[in-house]
Every structure is written in C-alpha cells, then in structure tokens.
Amino acid sequence: MARQVSYTFKGQKKVIAFSYDRFVDLYEAVAAAEGIDLTAFLAMEQQLHHTAKDKAAVKNFRSQSFSKMGFADIAFVRENP
C-alpha cells in the first residue's frame, strides 16, 4: 500500500508519494519535494534533542520552523477501504 502525504506550501495544497526507504519522516519528504535544504535545520534539531528535557520542545521547534518555511497542514493521507 503506497503512502501519500498532503501539505500546503505557501497557500497551495499538494499531495506527494512517501516512502520510508527514501525519507526518515514526512517533514523531510515535503522539504525535498519543494527543494528546501534542511542541513542547518537538522543540525539545530539534533542540538535540541541533546539539550531538551522533553520531546515537546523538539516537536514545537519542528512545527514552528516548517511554518516559517511556508508549510502548513502536513499529514499522511488516510485511505478508507
């Protein structure tokens, strides 16, 4: 079963194919689809993993960073049988 990710980038709704073979998570997949380099973001996120006391700080950082990049409503597409 193929997975798909839906997201909004700068006001335009899009759907892309997703595979765990190519991407770690759906955030990396949408960034790659839009041609955004995540090198600096991933380095900062790694530092936050080491210093944060809870996972909520990392999740909040990721959400705010992708919002600043122009992304919104990033989610897997659910298919009903």
CYANA upper distance limits for C-alpha pairs under 8 A (distance plus 0.5 A):
  2 ALA  CA     17 ALA  CA      7.79
  2 ALA  CA     18 PHE  CA      7.87
  2 ALA  CA     19 SER  CA      8.24
  3 ARG  CA     17 ALA  CA      6.55
  3 ARG  CA     18 PHE  CA      5.78
  3 ARG  CA     19 SER  CA      7.28
  3 ARG  CA     76 PHE  CA      7.78
  3 ARG  CA     77 VAL  CA      7.71
  4 GLN  CA     15 VAL  CA      7.10
  4 GLN  CA     16 ILE  CA      6.06
  4 GLN  CA     17 ALA  CA      5.00
  4 GLN  CA     18 PHE  CA      5.71
  4 GLN  CA     76 PHE  CA      6.37
  4 GLN  CA     77 VAL  CA      5.91
  5 VAL  CA     15 VAL  CA      6.05
  5 VAL  CA     16 ILE  CA      5.90
  5 VAL  CA     17 ALA  CA      6.85
  5 VAL  CA     18 PHE  CA      6.85
  5 VAL  CA     26 LEU  CA      7.40
  5 VAL  CA     30 VAL  CA      8.39
  5 VAL  CA     74 ILE  CA      7.55
  5 VAL  CA     75 ALA  CA      6.17
  5 VAL  CA     76 PHE  CA      4.91
  5 VAL  CA     77 VAL  CA      6.00
  6 SER  CA     13 LYS  CA      7.82
  6 SER  CA     14 LYS  CA      6.20
  6 SER  CA     15 VAL  CA      4.79
  6 SER  CA     16 ILE  CA      7.05
  6 SER  CA     73 ASP  CA      7.94
  6 SER  CA     74 ILE  CA      6.39
  6 SER  CA     75 ALA  CA      6.08
  6 SER  CA     76 PHE  CA      6.64
  6 SER  CA     77 VAL  CA      6.61
  7 TYR  CA     13 LYS  CA      6.33
  7 TYR  CA     14 LYS  CA      5.98
  7 TYR  CA     15 VAL  CA      6.93
  7 TYR  CA     30 VAL  CA      8.08
  7 TYR  CA     71 PHE  CA      7.46
  7 TYR  CA     72 ALA  CA      6.59
  7 TYR  CA     73 ASP  CA      5.68
  7 TYR  CA     74 ILE  CA      4.87
  7 TYR  CA     75 ALA  CA      7.02
  8 THR  CA     12 GLN  CA      5.79
  8 THR  CA     13 LYS  CA      4.75
  8 THR  CA     14 LYS  CA      6.47
  8 THR  CA     71 PHE  CA      6.12
  8 THR  CA     72 ALA  CA      5.51
  8 THR  CA     73 ASP  CA      6.45
  8 THR  CA     74 ILE  CA      7.51
  9 PHE  CA     13 LYS  CA      6.97
  9 PHE  CA     14 LYS  CA      7.93
  9 PHE  CA     70 GLY  CA      5.98
  9 PHE  CA     71 PHE  CA      5.10
  9 PHE  CA     72 ALA  CA      6.96
 10 LYS  CA     70 GLY  CA      5.50
 10 LYS  CA     71 PHE  CA      6.96
 16 ILE  CA     30 VAL  CA      8.26
 16 ILE  CA     33 ALA  CA      8.24
 18 PHE  CA     22 ARG  CA      8.45
 18 PHE  CA     23 PHE  CA      8.16
 18 PHE  CA     26 LEU  CA      7.80
 18 PHE  CA     29 ALA  CA      7.34
 19 SER  CA     23 PHE  CA      6.86
 20 TYR  CA     24 VAL  CA      6.53
 20 TYR  CA     25 ASP  CA      7.67
 23 PHE  CA     28 GLU  CA      6.68
 23 PHE  CA     29 ALA  CA      6.39
 24 VAL  CA     28 GLU  CA      7.23
 25 ASP  CA     29 ALA  CA      7.14
 26 LEU  CA     30 VAL  CA      6.82
 26 LEU  CA     74 ILE  CA      8.15
 26 LEU  CA     75 ALA  CA      8.06
 26 LEU  CA     76 PHE  CA      8.26
 27 TYR  CA     31 ALA  CA      6.77
 27 TYR  CA     74 ILE  CA      8.01
 28 GLU  CA     32 ALA  CA      6.61
 28 GLU  CA     38 LEU  CA      8.28
 29 ALA  CA     33 ALA  CA      6.69
 30 VAL  CA     34 GLU  CA      6.86
 31 ALA  CA     35 GLY  CA      6.58
 31 ALA  CA     36 ILE  CA      5.56
 31 ALA  CA     37 ASP  CA      7.78
 31 ALA  CA     38 LEU  CA      7.91
 32 ALA  CA     36 ILE  CA      6.40
 32 ALA  CA     37 ASP  CA      7.99
 38 LEU  CA     42 LEU  CA      6.38
 39 THR  CA     43 ALA  CA      6.82
 40 ALA  CA     44 MET  CA      6.77
 41 PHE  CA     45 GLU  CA      6.58
 42 LEU  CA     46 GLN  CA      6.56
 43 ALA  CA     47 GLN  CA      6.92
 44 MET  CA     48 LEU  CA      6.75
 45 GLU  CA     49 HIS  CA      6.72
 45 GLU  CA     58 VAL  CA      7.37
 45 GLU  CA     61 PHE  CA      8.17
 45 GLU  CA     62 ARG  CA      8.16
 46 GLN  CA     50 HIS  CA      7.05
 47 GLN  CA     51 THR  CA      6.89
 48 LEU  CA     52 ALA  CA      6.01
 48 LEU  CA     57 ALA  CA      8.32
 48 LEU  CA     58 VAL  CA      6.91
 49 HIS  CA     55 LYS  CA      8.35
 49 HIS  CA     58 VAL  CA      7.10
 52 ALA  CA     57 ALA  CA      6.96
 52 ALA  CA     58 VAL  CA      7.84
 53 LYS  CA     57 ALA  CA      8.40
 54 ASP  CA     58 VAL  CA      8.16
 55 LYS  CA     59 LYS  CA      6.79
 56 ALA  CA     60 ASN  CA      6.45
 57 ALA  CA     61 PHE  CA      6.61
 58 VAL  CA     62 ARG  CA      6.70
 59 LYS  CA     63 SER  CA      6.65
 60 ASN  CA     64 GLN  CA      6.60
 61 PHE  CA     65 SER  CA      6.47
 62 ARG  CA     66 PHE  CA      6.65
 63 SER  CA     67 SER  CA      6.63
 64 GLN  CA     68 LYS  CA      6.73
 65 SER  CA     69 MET  CA      6.89
 66 PHE  CA     70 GLY  CA      6.97
 66 PHE  CA     71 PHE  CA      5.95
 66 PHE  CA     72 ALA  CA      8.05
 67 SER  CA     71 PHE  CA      5.51
 67 SER  CA     72 ALA  CA      6.58
